[in-house]
Amino acid sequence: MRKILKRHLIIAGSLLSIFAGCSKGDHNFVISTPSPYISNLDLRKLYKGSDVTLTTEITRSATVVAGQVTSDHSGKNLPDGLLFIQNSRMVSATIDSLRGMAINIGAAAANYVPGDSVHIKLEGGVLKRVNGILQITGIPAANVQRVATGIKVIMTPVSTLTMLAKPENFEGLFGVVYNANFEPNIGVERIEGVKTLNEGSGDMQMNINSTALFKTELLPYSANVRGIVIPSATTGIPQIWPRIKADFMATSIVVDPTIPLGPNPAIITGYFADPESTDANHEYIQLMATQDLDFRQKPFSLITTNNAGASTPTGFPVNGWATGGLRTYKFNITKGTVAKGTFFYVGGYKLIGGLNSTDISQANWVVSKLYNDFDGDDGIGEKTANLLANSGNPAGIAIFATKTVDLNTVPSDVVFYAGTGGSVYDPVTRVGYAICDNDYYKRYNGTTFQPFYRQGNNTGKVAANPEASQFTYLGGVYDVATKTWPVKRLQKTIAVPKTAALAVIQEMAGATKITN
């Protein structure tokens, strides 16, 4: 009995030692020193619609926000007293945590310039909205310490689609709107005031105060606009506020409206038809102008066709490119300018390789539309997840030098790719997809009129089925003087990594040349 009791005591003692060891380990794990720094991402989450006094309890012991200064008060177009900073928090490689914040430190805000790195003591400050702007008030200038200078400032591309979808993510950030299109009274209208712009995906606003030193600049047709994203004090709508004159750079060209359009004023140079992860809103088409174009003066349209077996309406396309449904989808191009020999783009999000890939909004996007969420223009096309087909049946793209398209409207350029089946052309009723004279199609074979794809000898295609994550570029040489293709376009593809830069596809598509 004594042996049994002794054995139990030994076992109990061992267990107590184990538990004591675990307890000691857990105790050591829990004890740690909280970081004194808090990110703008976490600061902004503290605001729930009413003022928040920043105490160590609320900030979980954080007392300092560190960030890069983005405000520049030398142009006198930013709200007085506000120091704008931005920072990010290490969350995940796929999570965007870059956020902006305004700190009200009074006149001392003008002492800091973009690229300064600062540490700001927050305790006792109040997080609140003043004139629509979320900011931290009650911070004395002495609480700001400049710790470095000359830091490269991160600039965030801004589009209407992304900004209005998540305005909280953009407020206070230093952003850039590429190819912002305005509707100015040329030569007369100044940039002062609240101006509406459109960068291809929708309308947004730019604010130039009456105090701005550059308010008398003339408003061009288009510009690249940099600045701080700040909500309107009256409507709460996000606006971009240029800081200095250099933040507003005109990009438009002046096109003589008396110069007529040639038969092929725009040509198709490539497309991205099968992005990795999802096709919805991530496909796009690349084109080139063969003469200077101003789409306000002379609107264009682009239409795609998907002839997969499940696409409706079934049967032959009785209205050709204007058939609609899931067979054709239309984009109207009514804004922007394109210089001769340069690229422009039509499609969904301005991303090079699909979801979570590099932003390429610096390219000339004349239309950026979420085709998976909205029907095509003028009632042509239902919203679709697959704009550029990758089935076994023919798919195509056509660019028109007009918004008015019917069965017989002749495109500026047209290409077909993928298979050879499907209901594309009916030789009995003679309905189908209109073609133009280019390197693959001819409207006349001798004296025989053959205006539709797969009619007569119009059976060529530029490419096979698209491959996943491959950009299709077409090459070829177009002679502007003769309106012919001395060198025919031939399909080549290039893998598009998610981190690729725009130059990757522009260099490849650069194989497409125009000659005078």
RAQUI-V651528 format. One record per residue. N is the residue number from 0. SS is DSSP state (hx for helix, st for strand, lp for the rest). Layout:
N	SS
N	SS
This chain:
0	lp
1	hx
2	hx
3	hx
4	hx
5	hx
6	hx
7	hx
8	hx
9	hx
10	hx
11	hx
12	hx
13	hx
14	hx
15	hx
16	hx
17	hx
18	hx
19	hx
20	hx
21	hx
22	hx
23	hx
24	hx
25	hx
26	hx
27	hx
28	hx
29	hx
30	lp
31	lp
32	lp
33	lp
34	lp
35	lp
36	st
37	lp
38	lp
39	hx
40	hx
41	hx
42	hx
43	hx
44	hx
45	hx
46	lp
47	lp
48	lp
49	lp
50	lp
51	st
52	st
53	lp
54	lp
55	lp
56	lp
57	lp
58	lp
59	lp
60	lp
61	lp
62	lp
63	st
64	st
65	st
66	st
67	st
68	st
69	lp
70	lp
71	lp
72	hx
73	hx
74	hx
75	lp
76	lp
77	lp
78	lp
79	lp
80	lp
81	st
82	st
83	st
84	st
85	st
86	st
87	lp
88	lp
89	lp
90	lp
91	lp
92	lp
93	lp
94	lp
95	lp
96	lp
97	lp
98	st
99	st
100	st
101	st
102	st
103	st
104	lp
105	hx
106	hx
107	hx
108	hx
109	hx
110	hx
111	lp
112	lp
113	lp
114	lp
115	lp
116	st
117	st
118	st
119	st
120	st
121	lp
122	lp
123	lp
124	lp
125	st
126	st
127	st
128	st
129	st
130	lp
131	lp
132	st
133	st
134	st
135	st
136	st
137	lp
138	lp
139	lp
140	hx
141	hx
142	hx
143	st
144	st
145	st
146	st
147	st
148	lp
149	lp
150	lp
151	lp
152	lp
153	lp
154	lp
155	st
156	st
157	lp
158	lp
159	hx
160	hx
161	hx
162	hx
163	hx
164	hx
165	lp
166	hx
167	hx
168	hx
169	hx
170	lp
171	lp
172	lp
173	st
174	st
175	st
176	st
177	st
178	st
179	st
180	st
181	lp
182	lp
183	lp
184	lp
185	lp
186	lp
187	lp
188	lp
189	st
190	lp
191	lp
192	st
193	st
194	st
195	st
196	st
197	st
198	lp
199	lp
200	lp
201	lp
202	st
203	st
204	st
205	st
206	st
207	st
208	lp
209	lp
210	lp
211	lp
212	lp
213	lp
214	lp
215	lp
216	lp
217	st
218	lp
219	lp
220	lp
221	st
222	st
223	st
224	st
225	st
226	st
227	st
228	st
229	st
230	st
231	lp
232	lp
233	lp
234	lp
235	lp
236	lp
237	st
238	st
239	st
240	st
241	lp
242	lp
243	lp
244	hx
245	hx
246	hx
247	st
248	st
249	st
250	lp
251	lp
252	lp
253	lp
254	lp
255	lp
256	lp
257	lp
258	lp
259	lp
260	lp
261	lp
262	lp
263	lp
264	lp
265	st
266	st
267	st
268	st
269	st
270	st
271	st
272	lp
273	lp
274	lp
275	st
276	lp
277	lp
278	lp
279	lp
280	lp
281	lp
282	lp
283	st
284	st
285	st
286	st
287	st
288	st
289	lp
290	lp
291	lp
292	st
293	st
294	lp
295	lp
296	lp
297	lp
298	lp
299	st
300	st
301	st
302	st
303	st
304	st
305	st
306	lp
307	lp
308	lp
309	lp
310	lp
311	lp
312	lp
313	lp
314	lp
315	lp
316	lp
317	lp
318	lp
319	hx
320	hx
321	hx
322	lp
323	lp
324	lp
325	lp
326	lp
327	st
328	st
329	st
330	st
331	st
332	st
333	lp
334	lp
335	lp
336	st
337	st
338	lp
339	lp
340	lp
341	lp
342	st
343	st
344	st
345	st
346	st
347	lp
348	lp
349	lp
350	st
351	lp
352	lp
353	st
354	lp
355	lp
356	lp
357	lp
358	st
359	lp
360	lp
361	lp
362	lp
363	lp
364	st
365	st
366	st
367	st
368	lp
369	lp
370	lp
371	lp
372	lp
373	lp
374	lp
375	lp
376	hx
377	hx
378	hx
379	lp
380	lp
381	lp
382	lp
383	lp
384	lp
385	lp
386	lp
387	lp
388	lp
389	lp
390	lp
391	lp
392	st
393	st
394	st
395	st
396	st
397	st
398	st
399	st
400	lp
401	lp
402	lp
403	lp
404	lp
405	lp
406	lp
407	lp
408	lp
409	lp
410	lp
411	lp
412	st
413	st
414	st
415	st
416	st
417	st
418	lp
419	lp
420	st
421	lp
422	lp
423	lp
424	lp
425	st
426	lp
427	lp
428	lp
429	lp
430	st
431	lp
432	lp
433	st
434	lp
435	lp
436	lp
437	lp
438	lp
439	lp
440	lp
441	lp
442	lp
443	st
444	st
445	lp
446	lp
447	st
448	st
449	lp
450	lp
451	st
452	lp
453	lp
454	lp
455	lp
456	lp
457	lp
458	lp
459	lp
460	lp
461	lp
462	st
463	lp
464	lp
465	lp
466	lp
467	lp
468	lp
469	st
470	st
471	st
472	st
473	lp
474	lp
475	lp
476	st
477	st
478	st
479	lp
480	lp
481	lp
482	lp
483	st
484	st
485	st
486	st
487	lp
488	lp
489	lp
490	lp
491	st
492	st
493	st
494	st
495	lp
496	lp
497	lp
498	lp
499	lp
500	lp
501	hx
502	hx
503	hx
504	hx
505	hx
506	hx
507	hx
508	hx
509	lp
510	lp
511	lp
512	st
513	st
514	st
515	lp
